[in-house]
Amino acid sequence: MSKLKTGDIVKFDIKDKQYAKDGFAMGGIFKCANDELEIFRRIDIETFPSCNDFKGATTKVKHGNIALILRKVGRPFKIQANLKEWETYDVYEVLTSQFTICCAFKYNLKKIF
């Protein structure tokens, strides 16, 4: 996985990736097709994974939609190992093509520029 930083342009990589390999949900999936994901204004990195980690307004994004990285929020406190495979759970604040600010896991972001 490539490093993401403020100003990077990314696309959403969602198809068949609504859940991480560990089984944790990457966002909301209610009434979403396999290539869609509902992302939230905030992901609570203090409690993830738990039953109430996604908070605030939502935006439905599709596989291939473009976004701009605004900042790295961090890694959930319960997943603080510095192993490369845990980068999957790094949380980024992004500006979507719908002009909304939301959070997404690195697992669902792919750098294009």
BELKA-V301267 format. One record per backbone hydrogen bond with DSSP energy under -0.5 kcal/mol. CO is the residue of the C=O (numbers start at 1). NH is the residue of the N-H. If there is no record, write none. Layout:
BEGIN
<<CO NH> <CO NH>>
END
This chain:
BEGIN
<<5 8> <8 10> <8 69> <9 112> <9 113> <10 67> <11 110> <12 14> <12 64> <14 17> <18 26> <20 23> <24 20> <28 38> <29 32> <33 36> <34 16> <35 63> <37 39> <37 61> <38 28> <39 59> <40 103> <42 55> <43 45> <44 47> <44 48> <45 77> <48 78> <53 44> <53 55> <55 42> <57 41> <59 39> <59 61> <61 37> <62 65> <65 12> <66 97> <67 10> <68 95> <69 7> <71 73> <71 93> <74 91> <76 79> <77 80> <83 86> <84 87> <85 88> <86 89> <87 90> <88 107> <89 76> <90 106> <91 73> <91 74> <92 94> <92 104> <93 70> <93 71> <94 96> <94 102> <95 68> <96 99> <100 96> <100 102> <102 94> <103 40> <104 92> <105 108> <106 109> <108 13> <110 11>>
END
